[in-house]
Structures are given as C-alpha cells and as structure tokens.
Amino acid sequence: MAPKADFKPPKQLAACADMLYALREERYALQHQAERIEEKEKLLREHLIEHLPKGDASGISGKTARVFVENVQVARVEDWDALYAHIKKTGSFELLQRRPSETAIRERWDAGKAVPGVTTLTNPVLRLNKV
C-alpha cells in the first residue's frame, strides 16, 4: 500500500465526498471480482479433496504447484453446557476467545441494563450515500 503522503485529498469537501464514493464503488467492483475468483478456488479445493487419494502421503504436482490432502483436527463443541461447566470449575477461560458479543451487549444497554466490566467507546462513523 502506498504511503499516506502520496495521496492528497481534494481541497473541496464536496469533491472529497464524490471521490470517496467513486473509490468505494471501485473497491466494491474489485471485491466482487475477488469473490468470484475465491469461489473458483473453493470449488477447485473441494474437487481436489474429493478426488485425491485418501490417507496417502502423496498428492499431485503440476508445473507450478503441488497439492496434497492433510487431515487436521479442529475443535467442535458438541455440548456447550459441559464445556462451560468445565471452564467454571477449572477457571480455564483460555478455552474461549476473548471478545464480547456487540449485539448482546447493545440489547442489554437498550433495555437499560448495565454489563459489569464493559464500558462504551464512541467511534466516529462516516456514512456515505449516493445522491
């Protein structure tokens, strides 16, 4: 990404708004293109996983790349109550990710309830609409 010093916004704020809109639309177009490419990648990945030999150490090599299927274990919680009970009993809070649910907290605040240990932080948000 180019340094900020290389970009000079227009002097007029109205021109800044127009430029912001144009840049956003350009980014959206690129994102849609990237999403289409990503979907093709996903389909190829699934195709290779389905058709490559299972359990073999070998894969397949092309002229520029080699792929192989590796089985990786990932955690999947089947009983949240049991997991929560274990965490409460052992204090193993590192088993959870450390992030509050914005939606749940906002719902409580809207209902006039406080959430212990949570404060507010006000961030300015710029809204952009086409004229």
Buried (B, 14 or more C-beta within 10 A) or exposed (E): EEEEEEEEEEEEEEEEBEEBBEEEEEEEEEEEEEEEEEEEEEEEEEEBEEEBEEEEEEBEEEEEEEBEBEEEEEEEEEEEEEBEEEBEEEEEEEEEEEEEEEEEBEEEEEEEEEEEEEEEEEEEEEEEEEE
